Amino acid sequence: MNRLLLMTGSIACAKASGLISEWVKQGDQVKVVCTPGTLNFVGLATLEGLSGQTVMTQVYEAGAMMDHIHVSRWADQIVLCPATANAINKLAAGIADDAVSTVWVAAHSLGKPMVLVPAMNAMMWQYPATQAAVQKLQTWGVKMMPPVAGDLACGEQGEGRLPEVADIIQFMETLQ
Ligand SMILES: Cc1cc2nc3c(=O)[nH]c(=O)nc-3n(C[C@H](O)[C@H](O)[C@H](O)COP(=O)(O)O)c2cc1C
C-alpha cells in the first residue's frame, strides 16, 4: 500500500512519526509531506530516515515542481496526521498555500480515502471555526478520527490528544 502522510505543526508530530515506522515495518511505502511548522517538532532527518523517502516540504522545489500532483496520484490513502487547527480551517476554505494544503486540494477529486486526525489544545478544538471546518470536510467525504480526551501537552485536560498510533493504523485499515 502506498501511504501518503501529511503532517502539520503540532506537539503530536513525534508521536505521529510512529506511523511511518509501523507502516514501513509492515511493508508499505510511505511518503511524507509536511509544513514548515512541522519541522519545529520533528526533524527532516527523522522523517526521511524512517520513511526512506525524500520529504516534500515545499511546493516550489527545483526538479520536483509537479510533485504535488505526482504524490496525490501515487497514494492509495492520504492521512493528515497530526492535523492542526490551522490546517483544518485552511482545507475547509480551499486554501492551498503550502505543500500540505496544495497536495490535499489537488488530491481530493481523485476519490481516494482521505483522513484527518486532529491534535490540539481542547480550546482550539472547540473553537467554532474548527468544528465547522471538520463538519464541512466530512460532508465532502473526508473521514475523521476524533481526538481523545485526557492529559494535553499544555498541562491541561480535555479533548484534543492524538489517538494512539496502533488505533490510527487500525482505523486506516478499515478504509481499504
Ligand atoms: C509548542 C507548540 C505546540 C503546538 N501544538 C499544536 C497542536 O497540537 N495543534 C495545533 O493545532 N496547533 C499547535 N500549535 C500551533 C501551530 O503550530 C500553529 O498554529 C501553526 O501556525 C500551525 O502551522 P501549520 O498548520 O502550517 O503546520 C503549537 C504551537 C506550539 C508553539
The ligand as an SDF file (V2000), in Angstrom:
LIG
                    3D

 31 33  0  0  0  0  0  0  0  0999 V2000
    4.7130   24.0630   21.4580 C   0  0  0  0  0  0  0  0  0  0  0  0
    3.6100   24.2180   20.4610 C   0  0  0  0  0  0  0  0  0  0  0  0
    2.7150   23.1860   20.2920 C   0  0  0  0  0  0  0  0  0  0  0  0
    1.6660   23.3120   19.3690 C   0  0  0  0  0  0  0  0  0  0  0  0
    0.8030   22.2700   19.2320 N   0  0  0  0  0  0  0  0  0  0  0  0
   -0.2490   22.4130   18.4020 C   0  0  0  0  0  0  0  0  0  0  0  0
   -1.1870   21.3580   18.2660 C   0  0  0  0  0  0  0  0  0  0  0  0
   -1.0510   20.2710   18.8420 O   0  0  0  0  0  0  0  0  0  0  0  0
   -2.2340   21.5610   17.4290 N   0  0  0  0  0  0  0  0  0  0  0  0
   -2.4360   22.7270   16.7480 C   0  0  0  0  0  0  0  0  0  0  0  0
   -3.4350   22.8540   16.0430 O   0  0  0  0  0  0  0  0  0  0  0  0
   -1.5330   23.7340   16.8400 N   0  0  0  0  0  0  0  0  0  0  0  0
   -0.4520   23.6000   17.6380 C   0  0  0  0  0  0  0  0  0  0  0  0
    0.4410   24.6160   17.7430 N   0  0  0  0  0  0  0  0  0  0  0  0
    0.2530   25.8300   16.9430 C   0  0  0  0  0  0  0  0  0  0  0  0
    0.6530   25.5930   15.4850 C   0  0  0  0  0  0  0  0  0  0  0  0
    1.9960   25.1380   15.4040 O   0  0  0  0  0  0  0  0  0  0  0  0
    0.4480   26.8840   14.6780 C   0  0  0  0  0  0  0  0  0  0  0  0
   -0.9480   27.1940   14.6490 O   0  0  0  0  0  0  0  0  0  0  0  0
    0.9960   26.8140   13.2920 C   0  0  0  0  0  0  0  0  0  0  0  0
    0.6720   28.0160   12.6040 O   0  0  0  0  0  0  0  0  0  0  0  0
    0.4840   25.6180   12.5040 C   0  0  0  0  0  0  0  0  0  0  0  0
    1.0310   25.6660   11.2110 O   0  0  0  0  0  0  0  0  0  0  0  0
    0.8160   24.5160   10.1360 P   0  0  0  0  0  0  0  0  0  0  0  0
   -0.6120   24.0990   10.2130 O   0  0  0  0  0  0  0  0  0  0  0  0
    1.1340   25.1950    8.8440 O   0  0  0  0  0  0  0  0  0  0  0  0
    1.7980   23.4390   10.4170 O   0  0  0  0  0  0  0  0  0  0  0  0
    1.5180   24.5080   18.6210 C   0  0  0  0  0  0  0  0  0  0  0  0
    2.4550   25.5260   18.7870 C   0  0  0  0  0  0  0  0  0  0  0  0
    3.4890   25.3820   19.6890 C   0  0  0  0  0  0  0  0  0  0  0  0
    4.4790   26.5080   19.8320 C   0  0  0  0  0  0  0  0  0  0  0  0
  1  2  1  0
  2  3  1  0
  2 30  2  0
  3  4  2  0
  4  5  1  0
  4 28  1  0
  5  6  2  0
  6  7  1  0
  6 13  1  0
  7  8  2  0
  7  9  1  0
  9 10  1  0
 10 11  2  0
 10 12  1  0
 12 13  2  0
 13 14  1  0
 14 15  1  0
 14 28  1  0
 15 16  1  0
 16 17  1  0
 16 18  1  0
 18 19  1  0
 18 20  1  0
 20 21  1  0
 20 22  1  0
 22 23  1  0
 23 24  1  0
 24 25  2  0
 24 26  1  0
 24 27  1  0
 28 29  2  0
 29 30  1  0
 30 31  1  0
M  END
$$$$
